[in-house]
Amino acid sequence: MTASERLAEVLRIGQNTAAVVADPSNMFYLTDGYSGEGLVFLSRNRKVIVTDFRYTEQAEKQAPGFQVEMTDKDRKAEKVIAELAKQDGITCIKTETNYLSVDDFEKLKAALGEEISCTSLDLAVQKIRQIKTPAEVMKIRKACQITADAFRAILPKIREGMTEKELQIELDFTMLKLGADTVAFDTIIAAGEHGSLPHAIPGNRPIRSGEMITMDFGAKVGNYCADMTRTVSLGNPSEEMRRMYDTVLRAQTMCEDALAAGKNCFDIDKLARDYIDARGYKGRFGHGLGHAVGIDIHEEPRLSTTCHDTLQAGIVITVEPGVYVPGVGGVRIEDTCLVKENGCEILTDADKQLIIL
Ligand SMILES: [Mn+2]
């Protein structure tokens, strides 16, 4: 079954309903490869990409099963959608109210007129995207392998005096050389006390001996992301940092051991949180334990205090506890994991014992 057929089933797209999708990640998923701009229209009897001159040829190549409709200044996208809907006898359009701007939503409603209602897709595409197909897992697996290989390759290059920025450039370059199409997100490098910032921006701060370095990075392959974090030490770390490292590592492996289909997202997060709190770091792990990964770097579900979803086999999700102490530093360890019936497979297969360079 193709992704667009799955959507039709989920939405119970009948004779009178059509879906209009604008989120680029959802368009890519439903068309199985279109990476340009525009809209996707799906009704019971047709699949259409609505776009402008810049992308029409690309759309025909990337999504051969789709009809391509070109927009221009006199025939805007909302007008094309209205034409298609009327031709197909559609009375209800479901669209991405979470993604479209208020202006675009109002324009679409105005073009559709009184006879065609316009309601929310309710994240139906995102929900289908949660369970990865074997073809999707293959791409994520490849992205994760490149990420883990890049980590191993970078270790001998880390030197005292090197800046965070230099390390970031070297790491990104290594991922690209190893076969990444691009990077999945801006690489985070945080050394020393800078490590207490979970989303630190790499700067011109030289790395000094005795400091821990947190590296959060991922390759992107075939439009699918990897996400991995490792914290290493340049020279011997302080006792305080060592204890922080041991705490995070224990929390991380404990959660990976517990990860499996049927488990509740909240409960996995709680395992890490309770352990970290009990070790004296209450309030120092201020973000969720993990997030699903796929076409987007952050997808649903989340391992967090607010997500009560039940994990299912085929979900790819990160496990990334951290401890952050301002003025001292921070530690985060993260893997991308594939949820299976009786456990999980760690896709970012790189060493997690404390590495002292
Ligand atoms: Mn992450």
Boltz pocket constraint, residues with backbone or C-beta under 6 A from the ligand:
constraints:
  - pocket:
      binder: B
      contacts: [[A, 227], [A, 228], [A, 291], [A, 297], [A, 318], [A, 320], [A, 334]]
      max_distance: 6.0
